[in-house]
């Protein structure tokens, strides 16, 4: 229609008609030459890109339409084509616009659906249904590719979310493939200098254990350049990137390069304003290990000394790594007695917190046998302890028959033989020891045999001990009950083995915790549900903190447990000693999904 109007101007003024034609053509060509590539970079499907381009072209050519109409008015020409142009132009412009609006709505709906799928996958993972959680994220990724096309930022984010799920479930190579897929899309759409590209690159390198270390170093340096340019040289993500470079250089045996990278990482974290204590501790340990490989034990010791103040706040596994590093340093410095003392600390940490499955256990155990068996005053005791570790019940009977006083004698750690047998889960040895007269009812210790079996999930041993103990409600002086140990472990099937009808599900220990409070704090969903089904009080308050089970679930962000507690009578408006409700506590911990859940459940209760 524009071209028709321009041709009608030829009889009035040929020059103006040619100018109008040139303007119209320039606008149309400009849109397709310059705008089309820009729209195509969004990664949408081809029909969506063409729709965007045609709509933009129609809007731009409205300028040409006004120009032609203005020329016609100037020469008092009868613009009989004007109404037709408006009518047909409006129709042709409306349909691309309408299609584009529908497309935007469909995309917005898909984005909402994906966010819902991510939340649902987390809930399914909390419900111990990892396969369903994975299928949910896979389905969302496929749907995003259908709606947005394969090369688009939203499918890239969906691939990243699936990759993070694989990281959480320890499927690192699957995660690496997802991150590589997202990286390729983001590089294409955003360019290599975008922070989102560098973060995806780091995720890929961290997840791909099969990547050649030298290639991984090059990729991490590439990410570092972007991060330092975009976030600044002292941002925590930069420190974590240097940490990964240090690990890779260590794998390449470039120890000096590894040292420099880790020292740089530490210096950045020390200047960071955010809470980075755990990162500092972890990287400091790695640097100390590098110093040991470089035969610089004094530097390693100095590094560890700087970490000691935060040792008590670390998790058990990190504390064990710290102690073992200390043992290695002291051995290098020929301080053998101090090294043995540290090894003894490691054994006690394993004994009371980390359990027998830790890879370093056997080495630590064998190194502590001399000290462990000192109260027995006989070298034969070492053979008994070695047999208990390996589960050789036949070899200990004759020794114990000749030394019956050993059966209930406590070793240097404060444990008896039957406690160690329960620790390792050897029911045959327990049968042998009880047959010779060992007691399973001594609850003066913090760890009676039944408690030990429950803590480390030795199911057959629990079933055996449940028939031998005088009462399954064995409470220690500190108030710990076997159900507390089951709650620590998180295996709900263990409760099925404690069959006493009078089982004290609301027993309170010296920390003010019931088994339900403890399982909620640790995020053990099935254990919490099992305790609720057994009649546990969902509103029992911890006497020290004033928190209910719902407070604990909200603080760690466990939606499934929180929902279960509310539906079974948990009080949403309960307040702890600080005066906070579960929702307010969740908000402090930045658990927004739980905050929304509790607020919606509260509205439902009021309704």
Secondary structure as UniProt FT lines:
FT   HELIX           2..8
FT   TURN            9..12
FT   HELIX           14..30
FT   HELIX           31..35
FT   HELIX           36..40
FT   TURN            41..43
FT   HELIX           46..74
FT   TURN            75..76
FT   TURN            80..81
FT   HELIX           82..126
FT   TURN            127..128
FT   HELIX           130..148
FT   HELIX           153..168
FT   TURN            169..170
FT   HELIX           172..190
FT   TURN            192..193
FT   HELIX           195..207
FT   TURN            209..210
FT   HELIX           213..231
FT   TURN            233..234
FT   HELIX           236..251
FT   TURN            252..253
FT   HELIX           255..271
FT   HELIX           277..293
FT   TURN            294..295
FT   HELIX           297..305
FT   TURN            306..307
FT   HELIX           308..313
FT   HELIX           316..332
FT   TURN            333..334
FT   HELIX           336..349
FT   HELIX           350..354
FT   TURN            356..357
FT   TURN            359..360
FT   HELIX           361..372
FT   HELIX           374..376
FT   HELIX           380..390
FT   HELIX           393..402
FT   HELIX           404..406
FT   TURN            407..408
FT   TURN            412..413
FT   HELIX           417..424
FT   HELIX           427..436
FT   HELIX           449..455
FT   TURN            456..457
FT   HELIX           459..468
FT   TURN            477..478
FT   HELIX           482..489
FT   HELIX           492..497
FT   TURN            501..502
FT   TURN            505..506
FT   TURN            510..511
FT   HELIX           515..522
FT   HELIX           525..533
FT   TURN            534..535
FT   TURN            538..539
FT   TURN            543..545
FT   HELIX           549..556
FT   HELIX           559..567
FT   TURN            568..569
FT   TURN            572..573
FT   TURN            577..578
FT   HELIX           582..588
FT   TURN            589..590
FT   HELIX           592..606
//
